[in-house]
Amino acid sequence: MLFFILLQFIIFVKLLLAIIIMQFETKAIWVGQAADKATGATIVPIYQTSTFTQEEVNKHKGYEYSRVGNPTRTALDECLASLEEGKYGLSFSSGLAAEHAIFSILRPGDHVIVPEDMYGGTYRLIKEILEPVNIKFTFTDFTDLKTLEQSFLPSTKMVWIETPTNPLLKIFDIEAISALSRKNSALVVVDNTFATPYFQKPLLLGADIVVHSTTKYINGHSDIIGGAVILNDTLLYEKILLVQKSVGAVPSPFDSWLTLRGVKTLAVRMRQHDQNAIKVAQFLEKQPNVEKVFFPGLETHPGHKIAKKQMTGFGGIVSFRIKGGLAEANTFFKKLKVFQLADSLGGVESLANYSALMTHEAFPPELRTKIGVTDNLIRLSVGIEHIDDLLTDLNNALT
Ligand SMILES: *Cc1c(COP(=O)(O)O)cnc(C)c1O
């Protein structure tokens, strides 16, 4: 009898350990994605339904209405939470909807510190939607912790960072910023879109909330728009959940399913993006028509040391300044055959982007120039095509 109980206990502990120490690649494929209880379907089904039948009033299987919850979305929420090493995941209909839900926990008069260099859409959200309702923002340089320290006010509730930044790939020290913010009782939010949890886990570095545009690497196939919030604190989770339920910016079951399918290969894709990107960056550095290359994997990058400390890879985005301006950039874009001139990033396909007039058009021109989004800046989202084809394409377009 005792032996039997002991055996059961050992089996239980082994199972528990397997769940706890499951590796990233395995979690991406299995967490939240057990075989369907009703049918045995191995792959999570697309529960394309708005509502769920109840046995009697308020007696149901955990789902009532798909704005509030849907099983396909739950699978994605759980998988993303586990990849970021967080307790809770919440999926949204876009990265900006996810960001908006986080900002919605603030109240008029609350103060937020944000970097000068950030995704253009976040800047527009701040300027057009949040500042008009009296949420206060200070734009500062996060590479200088002294400047950051001086930016805190008694009303500072949140510190918002993006690292690496879009499009200049600046690196901010998540651990140091989190420690400083905690001292000032402010929450730290990290937009982890560029690095993905495969290369960087902000919650383990002290951040409170991670936000994603799942449109990018997480889905990885340029065929959906989506966002996600991942966090550990139950009270905060409940606040953001209430925003999600009240505002309703949720992804469809089909988009949730596509994202879930995409995320299964996140690890292999990120490894290849990273490998290709470093070769593209090294190649660009040697080109006579290239003025400057931005890639955190280059030893010359000012954030290289911090990137090495907090990331396990550098990602797939490489930006560079071409010699000249818009005309030269346009010639380059027209000559490209594999790289497509398009917004967005993080898909398996290589894309080229003219940040000043595409992703960062929301910034006023003077500010754009001040932060370094100049008229000759080109951002490449290096895909996972064969590296030789990518280098040939870039070489042709640059000469
Ligand atoms: C694209 C992007 C967003 C916005 O996400 P959407 O899915 O387009 O709403 C936010 N942050 C970063 C870093 C991005 O690249």
The ligand as an ORCA input file, in Angstrom:
! r2SCAN-3c Opt
* xyz 0 1
  C       3.316     46.744    -35.398
  C       3.707     47.152    -34.048
  C       2.751     47.545    -33.107
  C       1.283     47.677    -33.439
  O       0.676     46.466    -33.688
  P      -0.575     46.260    -34.687
  O      -0.780     44.804    -34.640
  O      -0.182     46.803    -36.029
  O      -1.717     47.039    -34.109
  C       3.193     47.879    -31.842
  N       4.499     47.825    -31.512
  C       5.444     47.471    -32.391
  C       6.868     47.427    -31.967
  C       5.088     47.120    -33.688
  O       6.042     46.775    -34.572
*
